[in-house]
Amino acid sequence: MSARTTRTARTARTRFLAATAVALAALTLTACNDGNGVRGEGPSDTSASSAQPSGPATDAGTTAKPAGSGTASSTGGSKSTSTAAGSAQSSGKKTGTGSKTGSTGQTGSKTGTRNVACDGSTTKTTATAVSRPLNHLLLTVTNTGTKNCDLTGYPIARFAEAQSVPPVAEETHPQAVVTLAPGESGYAGVLLSAADGSGANGYTAKTLEIGFDKGRGATPALPAKGVYVDDKLTVTYWQQTLDAALAY
């Protein structure tokens, strides 16, 4: 082999070795690069990398606990809200009960829609002189209608041409309203004059008009000779019984 050929072979081998060295260096550099253009620090980087996942895992665990607590609190809050809502609904039902108070109003309405008042259009009124008590007149009102009526207050009695009507004896006020079913009667007593003659301004009346709390009045007939009245003239409230009417 000539000297020229030998030199050529050496040069080719040298170039091949150099190219191989460059390629190995490039591979080594690529392997050590962390992808961000920063060279790694060898084993210490590996330890740090291993520690980093542990940190997030621990944080995740720590976060999970408060998250769990938050969930419990939220649930508790929901229960409280539900309880409050339930209470509100209960209150609503109680308000509904307040609606029952409305039912009581309806009961009041029933009371308000009691029987019609008795008057001269549905009743017959008579005036009868009695022997006992002395100087008394008995007024009788009989329901001639087909429905119950309430005989309220007292008779507004006007004898003859009198300018005023007699007062009522307050102690005779009944405990309940006098209600007359069809055919039933109510009563009132009239003290015409003082039994001992102590009354003044006396006169004989031959006519009588009776007024009711409401509606039409009546004109019952008096005895033919009339009745003597003075300033002691007094009436009772309407009563359910004859005895109660003549007790004054």
C-alpha positions as CSV (number, residue, x, y, z in Angstrom):
1,M,0.0,0.0,0.0
2,S,1.4,3.3,-0.9
3,A,1.9,6.2,1.5
4,R,-0.7,8.3,-0.2
5,T,-3.4,5.6,0.2
6,T,-2.5,5.2,3.8
7,R,-3.0,8.9,4.5
8,T,-6.3,8.9,2.8
9,A,-7.5,6.0,4.9
10,R,-6.4,7.7,8.2
11,T,-8.1,10.9,7.2
12,A,-11.4,9.1,6.6
13,R,-11.3,7.2,9.9
14,T,-10.5,10.4,11.8
15,R,-13.4,12.2,10.2
16,F,-15.7,9.3,11.0
17,L,-14.6,9.2,14.6
18,A,-15.1,13.0,14.9
19,A,-18.6,12.8,13.4
20,T,-19.4,9.9,15.8
21,A,-18.2,12.0,18.8
22,V,-20.3,15.0,17.7
23,A,-23.4,12.8,17.4
24,L,-22.9,11.2,20.9
25,A,-22.4,14.7,22.4
26,A,-25.7,15.9,20.8
27,L,-27.5,12.9,22.2
28,T,-26.1,13.4,25.6
29,L,-27.1,17.1,25.6
30,T,-30.6,16.2,24.5
31,A,-31.0,13.6,27.2
32,C,-29.9,16.1,29.9
33,N,-32.1,18.9,28.8
34,D,-35.4,19.2,30.9
35,G,-37.5,20.4,27.9
36,N,-37.4,24.0,29.1
37,G,-33.9,24.8,27.8
38,V,-32.5,24.3,31.4
39,R,-30.0,21.7,32.1
40,G,-30.9,19.2,34.8
41,E,-29.0,18.7,38.0
42,G,-28.8,15.0,37.8
43,P,-30.1,12.8,40.7
44,S,-31.1,15.9,42.8
45,D,-33.6,16.8,40.1
46,T,-35.0,13.3,40.2
47,S,-35.5,13.5,44.0
48,A,-37.2,16.9,43.6
49,S,-39.4,15.5,40.9
50,S,-40.4,12.6,43.2
51,A,-41.1,15.1,46.0
52,Q,-43.3,17.4,44.0
53,P,-46.1,14.9,43.3
54,S,-46.1,14.1,47.0
55,G,-46.7,17.8,47.8
56,P,-49.8,18.2,45.6
57,A,-51.1,14.8,46.9
58,T,-50.8,16.1,50.4
59,D,-52.4,19.4,49.4
60,A,-55.2,17.6,47.7
61,G,-55.7,15.6,50.9
62,T,-55.7,18.7,53.0
63,T,-58.1,20.4,50.6
64,A,-60.3,17.4,50.6
65,K,-60.9,17.6,54.3
66,P,-62.1,21.2,54.3
67,A,-64.1,20.4,51.2
68,G,-65.7,17.6,53.1
69,S,-66.3,19.9,56.1
70,G,-67.7,22.5,53.7
71,T,-70.0,19.9,52.3
72,A,-71.2,19.0,55.7
73,S,-71.7,22.6,56.6
74,S,-73.6,23.2,53.4
75,T,-75.7,20.2,54.1
76,G,-76.3,21.4,57.6
77,G,-77.2,24.8,56.2
78,S,-79.6,23.2,53.8
79,K,-81.2,21.4,56.7
80,S,-81.5,24.6,58.6
81,T,-83.0,26.3,55.5
82,S,-85.4,23.4,55.1
83,T,-86.3,23.6,58.7
84,A,-86.9,27.3,58.3
85,A,-88.9,26.7,55.2
86,G,-90.9,24.1,57.0
87,S,-91.5,26.5,59.9
88,A,-92.6,29.1,57.3
89,Q,-95.0,26.5,55.8
90,S,-96.2,25.7,59.3
91,S,-96.7,29.3,59.9
92,G,-98.6,29.5,56.7
93,K,-100.8,26.7,58.0
94,K,-101.3,28.6,61.2
95,T,-102.2,31.6,59.1
96,G,-104.6,29.2,57.5
97,T,-105.7,28.6,61.0
98,G,-106.0,32.3,61.0
99,S,-108.4,31.4,58.1
100,K,-110.3,29.4,60.8
101,T,-110.5,32.7,62.7
102,G,-112.3,33.7,59.4
103,S,-114.6,30.7,60.0
104,T,-115.3,32.2,63.4
105,G,-116.2,35.4,61.5
106,Q,-118.7,33.2,59.6
107,T,-120.1,32.2,62.9
108,G,-120.4,35.8,63.7
109,S,-122.2,36.2,60.4
110,K,-124.7,33.6,61.4
111,T,-125.2,35.6,64.6
112,G,-125.6,38.6,62.4
113,T,-128.2,36.9,60.3
114,R,-130.5,36.0,63.2
115,N,-134.2,36.0,62.9
116,V,-136.0,39.0,61.6
117,A,-137.5,41.4,64.2
118,C,-141.1,41.0,65.1
119,D,-143.3,43.9,64.1
120,G,-147.0,44.6,63.4
121,S,-146.9,43.0,59.9
122,T,-146.3,39.5,61.2
123,T,-147.8,39.6,64.7
124,K,-151.0,40.4,66.5
125,T,-150.9,42.6,69.6
126,T,-153.6,42.7,72.4
127,A,-153.9,44.8,75.5
128,T,-155.7,43.3,78.5
129,A,-156.4,44.9,81.9
130,V,-155.6,42.6,84.8
131,S,-156.8,42.5,88.4
132,R,-153.4,41.6,89.8
133,P,-151.1,43.4,90.2
134,L,-153.3,46.5,90.6
135,N,-153.4,49.1,87.8
136,H,-151.5,46.9,85.4
137,L,-152.1,46.3,81.7
138,L,-150.8,43.1,79.9
139,L,-149.5,43.4,76.3
140,T,-149.4,40.2,74.3
141,V,-147.7,39.8,70.9
142,T,-148.4,36.6,69.0
143,N,-146.4,35.5,65.9
144,T,-148.9,35.1,63.0
145,G,-146.2,34.6,60.4
146,T,-144.5,31.4,59.1
147,K,-141.0,32.1,60.4
148,N,-139.4,32.8,63.7
149,C,-139.1,36.4,64.7
150,D,-137.2,38.1,67.6
151,L,-139.1,40.4,69.9
152,T,-136.4,42.8,71.0
153,G,-136.4,45.8,73.3
154,Y,-139.6,47.0,74.9
155,P,-143.0,48.4,73.8
156,I,-142.9,52.0,72.7
157,A,-146.3,52.8,74.1
158,R,-148.2,56.0,73.3
159,F,-151.5,56.4,75.2
160,A,-154.1,58.8,73.7
161,E,-152.5,62.0,72.6
162,A,-149.5,61.9,75.0
163,Q,-146.4,63.8,73.8
164,S,-144.0,61.3,75.3
165,V,-143.8,57.6,75.8
166,P,-143.3,55.9,79.2
167,P,-139.9,54.8,80.4
168,V,-138.8,51.2,80.8
169,A,-138.0,49.4,84.1
170,E,-134.3,48.5,83.5
171,E,-134.4,45.7,86.1
172,T,-136.8,43.8,83.8
173,H,-134.2,43.3,81.0
174,P,-134.3,39.6,80.0
175,Q,-131.2,37.5,79.9
176,A,-131.8,36.4,76.3
177,V,-133.6,37.7,73.2
178,V,-137.2,36.7,73.2
179,T,-137.7,34.5,70.0
180,L,-141.2,33.7,68.8
181,A,-141.9,30.6,66.7
182,P,-145.1,30.8,64.6
183,G,-148.0,30.8,66.9
184,E,-146.0,31.6,70.0
185,S,-146.5,34.8,72.1
186,G,-144.3,37.3,74.0
187,Y,-145.4,39.6,76.8
188,A,-144.8,43.0,78.4
189,G,-146.4,44.6,81.5
190,V,-147.5,48.2,81.9
191,L,-147.8,49.9,85.2
192,L,-150.6,52.4,84.5
193,S,-150.6,54.5,87.7
194,A,-149.4,54.5,91.3
195,A,-151.5,52.1,93.4
196,D,-151.4,54.5,96.4
197,G,-152.6,57.5,94.4
198,S,-149.2,59.3,94.7
199,G,-149.0,59.8,90.9
200,A,-149.7,63.2,89.3
201,N,-151.1,64.5,86.0
202,G,-153.5,61.6,85.6
203,Y,-155.9,61.2,82.7
204,T,-158.0,58.5,81.0
205,A,-156.7,57.1,77.7
206,K,-158.9,55.3,75.3
207,T,-156.4,54.6,72.5
208,L,-153.0,53.0,72.4
209,E,-150.3,52.7,69.8
210,I,-147.4,50.2,70.2
211,G,-144.2,50.6,68.4
212,F,-141.5,47.9,67.9
213,D,-137.7,48.3,67.5
214,K,-138.1,47.9,63.8
215,G,-140.9,47.7,61.3
216,R,-144.6,48.4,61.5
217,G,-146.4,49.2,64.8
218,A,-149.7,48.0,66.2
219,T,-152.9,49.6,67.6
220,P,-154.4,47.2,70.2
221,A,-157.8,48.0,71.5
222,L,-158.2,49.2,75.1
223,P,-161.2,48.4,77.3
224,A,-164.3,50.4,76.3
225,K,-164.1,52.7,79.4
226,G,-160.4,53.3,78.7
227,V,-157.5,53.1,81.3
228,Y,-156.4,55.6,83.8
229,V,-152.7,56.7,83.6
230,D,-150.5,59.1,85.5
231,D,-146.8,60.1,85.6
232,K,-145.9,56.7,87.2
233,L,-146.6,55.1,83.9
234,T,-143.8,52.5,83.2
235,V,-143.4,49.5,80.9
236,T,-141.3,46.3,81.1
237,Y,-139.0,44.8,78.4
238,W,-140.6,42.1,76.3
239,Q,-140.6,38.8,78.2
240,Q,-140.9,35.1,77.2
241,T,-143.5,34.4,79.8
242,L,-146.6,36.1,81.2
243,D,-145.5,35.8,84.8
244,A,-142.2,37.6,84.1
245,A,-144.1,40.4,82.4
246,L,-146.4,40.9,85.4
247,A,-143.7,40.5,88.1
248,Y,-142.9,44.3,88.1
